[in-house]
Amino acid sequence: MRTMSDDHTHVQEFFGARAADWDARFPDDGPAYAAAVAGLGLREGDRVLDAGCGTGRALPPLRAAVGPSGAVLGADLTPAMLQAAVRAGRDRDGQLLLADVAALPLRAESLDAVFGAGLISHLPDPAENLRELARVVRPGGVLALFHPIGRAALAARQGRRITPDDLRAEPNLRPLLAGSGWRMTSYVDEDTRFLALAVRDG
Ligand SMILES: C[S@@+](CC[C@H](N)C(=O)[O-])C[C@H]1O[C@@H](n2cnc3c(N)ncnc32)[C@H](O)[C@@H]1O
């Protein structure tokens, strides 16, 4: 039986080995992250979490969206990713937390939005973990699940095919979100981006 600590170790080993050159591997993604953040419709003063923030690539556009009076948090399980975020100066744009998004050290309904890039496929129990994200967001708040490459293009890059049980396929993702406290409001899966937006149910 796999335990939660096995899952953590696996994530930390996998991303720990990739942290140092993570940003260098994807140097042109900045505008795509900015466009995805725009999809959240954040306002000045809002409180937003980047769940699985990695090296913090989304933190600058998130800070720009909420301004100095807002709050930007970045949570990640892998210390090396957060260390790379600090080296890149991204801790100036948000507060970094070494935390599991499955058990966030945040009060219920304390946020306006959650941004998660490249996260959902790494979660051990997506339904339960999306429910935890819903817990910390106020009713009417927003979730963005983003990837700077579409599902088909990613599968081709990794030399595999998309299967119908893919978690991020629209017919799977919509009910998954609905069962976890989210109502999906938009879904885009094209070569240059995957972006699903959802609103926290009342
Ligand atoms: C594909 S990377 C994406 C990083 C960043 N969001 C980006 O777009 O560059 C996935 C990140 O999620 C983190 N992660 C995976 N499972 C997590 C969990 N349960 N709690 C917090 N972070 C997690 C990993 O450590 C890794 O940094």
The ligand as an SDF file (V2000), in Angstrom:
LIG
                    3D

 27 29  0  0  0  0  0  0  0  0999 V2000
    4.8840   20.3710  -12.9950 C   0  0  0  0  0  0  0  0  0  0  0  0
    5.4620   21.2420  -11.5800 S   0  0  0  0  0  0  0  0  0  0  0  0
    4.7630   22.8510  -11.8710 C   0  0  0  0  0  0  0  0  0  0  0  0
    5.4340   23.9440  -11.0720 C   0  0  0  0  0  0  0  0  0  0  0  0
    4.8710   25.3450  -11.3310 C   0  0  0  0  0  0  0  0  0  0  0  0
    3.4640   25.4200  -10.9930 N   0  0  0  0  0  0  0  0  0  0  0  0
    5.0590   25.7330  -12.7810 C   0  0  0  0  0  0  0  0  0  0  0  0
    4.0710   25.8460  -13.4940 O   0  0  0  0  0  0  0  0  0  0  0  0
    6.2190   25.9470  -13.1830 O   0  0  0  0  0  0  0  0  0  0  0  0
    4.4330   20.5950  -10.2730 C   0  0  0  0  0  0  0  0  0  0  0  0
    4.7820   21.1540   -8.8920 C   0  0  0  0  0  0  0  0  0  0  0  0
    3.7910   20.7020   -7.9720 O   0  0  0  0  0  0  0  0  0  0  0  0
    4.4390   20.3660   -6.7490 C   0  0  0  0  0  0  0  0  0  0  0  0
    3.5660   19.4350   -6.0440 N   0  0  0  0  0  0  0  0  0  0  0  0
    3.1750   18.1960   -6.4360 C   0  0  0  0  0  0  0  0  0  0  0  0
    2.3420   17.6760   -5.5240 N   0  0  0  0  0  0  0  0  0  0  0  0
    2.1970   18.6010   -4.5470 C   0  0  0  0  0  0  0  0  0  0  0  0
    1.4600   18.6490   -3.3310 C   0  0  0  0  0  0  0  0  0  0  0  0
    0.7180   17.6140   -2.9290 N   0  0  0  0  0  0  0  0  0  0  0  0
    1.5190   19.7650   -2.5660 N   0  0  0  0  0  0  0  0  0  0  0  0
    2.2880   20.8120   -2.9680 C   0  0  0  0  0  0  0  0  0  0  0  0
    3.0020   20.8220   -4.1040 N   0  0  0  0  0  0  0  0  0  0  0  0
    2.9700   19.7320   -4.8810 C   0  0  0  0  0  0  0  0  0  0  0  0
    5.7750   19.8030   -7.1790 C   0  0  0  0  0  0  0  0  0  0  0  0
    6.7170   19.8600   -6.1280 O   0  0  0  0  0  0  0  0  0  0  0  0
    6.1320   20.7110   -8.3510 C   0  0  0  0  0  0  0  0  0  0  0  0
    6.8730   21.8330   -7.9320 O   0  0  0  0  0  0  0  0  0  0  0  0
  1  2  1  0
  2  3  1  0
  2 10  1  0
  3  4  1  0
  4  5  1  0
  5  6  1  0
  5  7  1  0
  7  8  2  0
  7  9  1  0
 10 11  1  0
 11 12  1  0
 11 26  1  0
 12 13  1  0
 13 14  1  0
 13 24  1  0
 14 15  1  0
 14 23  1  0
 15 16  2  0
 16 17  1  0
 17 18  1  0
 17 23  2  0
 18 19  1  0
 18 20  2  0
 20 21  1  0
 21 22  2  0
 22 23  1  0
 24 25  1  0
 24 26  1  0
 26 27  1  0
M  CHG  2   2   1   9  -1
M  END
$$$$
